[in-house]
Amino acid sequence: MESADNGNQLSTLQINVTMTTENNSRDVISYEENVSLKESEIDCRTFLFVIYVVVFGMICVFGLIGNTLSFLVLQWEKHGHVATFLLQVMALIDNLFLLTTGFSQIYSATGTYFGWLYDPVQPFIQMLVWPLVHITQLGTVWITVLIAFNRYIAICKPFQAPKLCTMSRVRLQVILMVGFCVLYCVPRFFEYRIAYVHDVRINRTVPIANITSLLENDYYKYIYENGLYTLIVFLAPLVMLVMLNACLIRELWRARQRALQRQMPAFVAVDDQENNLTLVMVVIILVFVMCQTPALINNMLFVLAGSQYVCGRPYFYYFHISNLLVSANSAVNFVIYCIFRKQFRERLRAFCHKEMSLVKYSQSTSNCHGQTTTVYTDNCYPTKL
C-alpha cells in the first residue's frame, strides 16, 4: 500500500494509491479474490474521482468566485477597517489555498481514475506544488487566529484597542505571519528530487519524484512531520481559537443583556455594527473549528493506525472526507457573510448593480462624437479603506 506521506495527509495527500488486500498465509490469490480486488480498486478510484474532481471541483469554483466577490465588496466597508483588512487577507489566502490544493488534488485524482501511464506533471506537483499547498494551508489557519485575536482585543479589551489594533500593527502581524508560514514550510521543498528513468511500459524516459535523505530521516518524520505539524497546524490554533471564541461569545451575550436592560431590541444598540461584525467572526471561527477538528483526529489516526489506510476500510473514506472538509473550509466564508451580515448583502447587491450599470454605460458611451470615452471615473469603484 502506498499512502500519503506523514504530515502531508491532511491537504496534500498522495492520491495515487495502490489497493491491497490483507496479508494472509497463502502465497497464491485465487481468481475470485483477484476479481474482488479489481472491483475494490475500481470502486476506490471512483470514490476518489467523485470526492476530488466532482465535489471538490465545484467547491473550488464556488469558493474562488465567492472569495473574490467578498474581497471586492469588503472594500466598501467603512466600519472597522482593521477587521475589514484582515477579512480581505483571509479571502486572498483562501483563494491561494483553493488554487494550489485544487490543482494538485484534482489532477492527481484524475490521473489515478484514468490510469495514466505517462504522467510527467505529477512528480513536479509532489516536489513544487505540495509545499505551496502546505504554505497556504498554514496561512488559512493562522489568519483565522489573527482575526480572532484582534477581535478579542477590540471587544474584550476596548481601552487597549486603539493602541494595539492599528492598521500599521495589523499589517506587520500579517507580514510576520506570512513569513513564518513560508519559513516553516521551506523543508517541504527538499523532500523530493526529480530523477529520470526509462519506463519499459511506454519505452521512453520519464521523470519521477524520489524521496530525499531528509524525508527518510526518522527525526525529521517524527519531530517535524508528525509532532510539529500536529502542534502548529492543528492543536495550538484550535485551542487558541476555542478560548478566544468563548470570550467573544460571552461578550456578545453581555452586549445583548445590556441592550435588553435598556429596553431595546437585541443587537440594535449604538454598537450594533460592531456586534454584528463580531458575530460574523464568531461564526467563521466555529465553522473553522468544525472543519479542522476531523483533520486533527485524522492526523493522530494516521500516526497510530496508518496501516488501516486500505481501500474498503472505514479509515480510507474518513481520511479523504476529512481532507475535503479542510479544503471546503476555505470556500464557505462568502456564505457566512451573506447569511449573518445584512450590510454585506446590501453592498453585494449594490456592487453587482453598479457593475451591470457600468457595462451598460460603457456600451452606450464607448464612442462619443468619434472620440473614445472612459467610464472609469473615481465614482465607479468602491472606496478603498
N, C-alpha and C positions, 0 to 999 in steps of 0.2 A: 504493500500500500504506500502510495506517495501522498502525503497530506501536506497541509500548509506548514511553512517554516515556523518555528517557535517565535512568538511575538508578531508574526505577520498575519495571524489567522483572522483578526477581527475585521480588517477593512481591506487587506491586500492579499487575500488568500490565493494560494495556487490552486486553480480550478482544474488543472489537468490531473485528474485523479484516476489512478488505475484501480479498478474494482477487484477485490479479492474475496475469497471465502475463508472461513475459519480453518486453522491448521487441524489436520486430523492424522490418524496413524496410517492411512492408506497412501500409497505412492501414486496411484492411478485414479484419476477422476472419471467417473462414469459418463457415458454420453448424456444421460438425463441431467447430471449435475452441470455439464458443460452448457447445455441448453438453458438451464436455470440461471447460470452465471451470466450468459449473454443477455438474457431478458432483464436481469437485475441491472446490468451495466447500461442498457438502453434506457431503462426507467430512470436511473440516476442522472444520466446525461440529459434526458428530457426535463427532469426536475430542475437541474442547474440552468438549462436554457430558459425555462419559464421564469425562474426566480430572477436571473440576472439580465437577460435580454428583453423579455416582455415586461415583467413587473418593474424591475429597476430602471429599464429604459424609459418607461413612461414617467416614473418618479423623477428621473434626471431632467427630462424635458420640462415637466411641470415646475420643478424646483428652480431650474435656470431662469425660466420666464418669471416665476414669482419673485425670486430674489432680485432680479433686475428691476422689476416694477417697484419692489419695496425700496430699493436704493434710490430710484428716481423720485418716488413720492415722498420719501423721508426728507428730501431736500426742501420741501415746503414747510417742514416743521419749524415753527418759531418758538416753541416752548421746550425748554430743557435741551439746548443744543449739544451739551456734552453727551447725554443719553442718546440723542439722535445720531451723533457721530459714531458712537460705539455700535449702534444697531446697523449703521451703514457698513462699518468694518466687518461686522458679522455676516451681512449679506454677501459681501465681496469674498470673504474666506469660504463661506458655504458654497459659493459658485465654483471657486477653485477646487474645492474638495470633490464636488459633483463631477467636474470635468475630468479630473485625474482618475478618481476611482471608477467613474462611469466608463471611461475608455478602457482601462485595464481589465475590469471585470467583464464587461460586455464582450470585448474582443476575445478574452480567454474562454468564456463560456461558449461563444460561437465556434471557436476552433475545436473545442472539446466535443461539441454536439455533432459537427460535420466531420470530425476525424481528419483534420488537415495533416497530411504527411509532411508537406514542406511549409514551414511557418518561420520565416526569417525575422518576424517582428517580435514574437513572444520573448526571446532571450533579452532583447533590449528593453522590453517592458519590465522584466524582472530586475534588470540592472539599473535602469534610469527612472522609470515611471513609478515603481513601487516606493522608492524613497520619497518622491514628491507626494505620494498619497499619504505617507506617514507624517510628513511636514504639515500638510493641510489638515489632516485629521487632528493632529495635536493643536493646530490653530483653532479649529472649531471648538475644541474642549476648553482651552484657556481663555478664549474671547468671551465665552459664556461665564467663566469665573470672574473675569474682569468686569463684565456688565453687572453681575450680582454684587461684587464688592463696591463698585461706585454707587450702585443704587442703595446699598446698605448705608454708606456714608451720607448720601443725600437725604435719606428718610429717617434713619435712626440716629444720626449724628449731625443734625441740621446746622449747628453752630460751627462745626468744623468743615462743612461742605464748601463754603466759599473759598476756603484756603486750600483744600485738598482736591476738590473736583473742578479744576480749571482745565481749559482746553489744552494749555501747554503741558500740564501734568499728564493728562489723559493721552495725548499724542505720544509723550515719552513712554508711558506704560505700554502702549500698543507697539512701539518700536522695539522696546525691550522684550516684549512677549514674542514678537516675530523672530527676533534674533535668537532667543532661547530655543524656539521650535526648530529653527534651522540648525543650530549648533548641536542640539541633542540628536538630530536625525542624520548628521553627517556620516557616522559609521555605516549607515544603511547603504551608502553608495559604494562601499568597499566589500560588500558581502558576496558579490558575484563578479566574475570576469568573463568576457566573451572569448570563446575558442572556436576554431573552425575545424570540423571533422568531415570525413567522407561518409555520406549516407548511402548504403548499398541499396536501400529500397527504391530510391529515386536516382541513384547513380550521379550524385552531384555533391559538392562541398556546401555544407550548411553551417550557420552559426548556432552555437549552443551556449547556455549560461552555466558555467561551472562555479560551484561554491569555492570561496577562498579559504585560506587558513584561518581567517578571522571568524568565519561562521562555523568552522569546525572546532574552535576553541571552546572548551566546556565552561570556563569562567565567563566568557562573553555571552554564551547562551543562557546560563543560569542567572547571572547578575544583570546584564543589560537587557536581553530579550525577554526574560521572564520577570525578574524582580523589579527592575526599574520601570519596565513597560507597564506592569500592573499598577505600580505605585503612582507614576507620573501621568499616565493616560486615563486611568480609571479610579483607583481608590482615593487618592488625595483630592482630585477635583470633585468627586461625588460627595465625599464627606464635607468639604468646604461649602458646596452648593446646598446641601441639605441644611446645614447650620445657618447659612446666610438667608436662605429662603424661609426658614422658620421665623427668623427675626422680621423679615419683610411682611410675612402673613400676619404676624402678631401686631405689627404697626398698622397694617391695613384694617385689622379688626378694631383697634383702638380709634382709628380715624372714623370708622363707621359709628362707633358708640358715641363719639363726641358730636357727630352730626345729628344723631338721634336725640341726644340730650338737648340740643339747640332747637329741637322740633323741626328739623329739616330732613328731607328725604335722603336716604343713604347715598353717599358719594355725590352730593350736589352742594357741597361746601365750597368755600373760596378756593381751596386747593384741589378741586375736582380733577383737573388735568393731571396734576402730579400723582394723585391716587390712581387714576386710570393708567398712566404710564407704568406705575409700579405694578399694577395688576397684570398688565401685558408681560412684563418681565418675569413676574412670578410664574405665569403660565408657561413661558418659554423655558424656564428652569425646570419646572415639573415635567414637561414633555422630554426635556433632555435627560433627566434622571431616569425616566421610564424607558427611554430608548437605549441608554447606555448600561443600565444595570444588567440586562441579559448578556451583554457583551463581557462584562466583568466576570459573571458566572462562567461564561464560555471560556474565557482565558484561564480560569482556575481548572475547569474540567479538562482542558486540553493538556495542561501540565500533569494533572493527576491521572487522567484516563484517556490519553491520546490514542491508545490502541483501539478504542471503541469507535474511532472515526472510520467506519466501514460502511459502504453503501448498503442501505436497507435497515441499518440500526437507527434507533431514535436520535442518537447524538449527531449523526450525519446531517439530519434535517434541521435539528436545533442549531447546529453550527452555522448553517447558511442563512437561516431565518434571522438569527441574531446579527449576522453581518448586514442583512437587509435593513434591519431596524437602525443600526448605526448610520448607514448611508441615508436612509429616509429622513432621519432627524434634521438633516441639512436642507430639506425641502418643505418643511411644514410651517416655518415662521410666517410666511405670507398669509396662510390660512388663519393663524393666530391673530395677526394684525386685523384681518377683515372681520373676525368674529368678535373680538374683545375691544377694539378701538374704533369708536364711531368717527373720530376725527380722521383716522386713516381712510376709512371707507369714503367719507365725503371728499377728501383730497384725491383719492384714486379716481372717483367719478369725474371730478373737475380736471384732473390730469388727462384722462382719456378723452374727455370732451374737448379740451384745448388742443390735444394732438390732432384730433379729427378736424377741428376748425382750421388748424394750421395747414393741413393737407389741402382742404377745400380752398382756403385763401391763397395758397401757393399756386394752385392750378388756375385760379381766376385772375391772378395778378402777375403771373410769370412773365408776361410781356405787356408793357405799357408804352404806347406811342413808339414802338420799335426799340425800346430800351428794356433790358432785363432789370427787374426789381427784386429785392430780397425781403423776406418776411422774418428774418432772424434779428428782431429788434430786442431791446432789453426786456420787453414785457412778454416775450414768448416763452421763456423758460422759468422754472421755479427759482426762487431766491435761494442762493447758497448761504448757509449759516456758518 
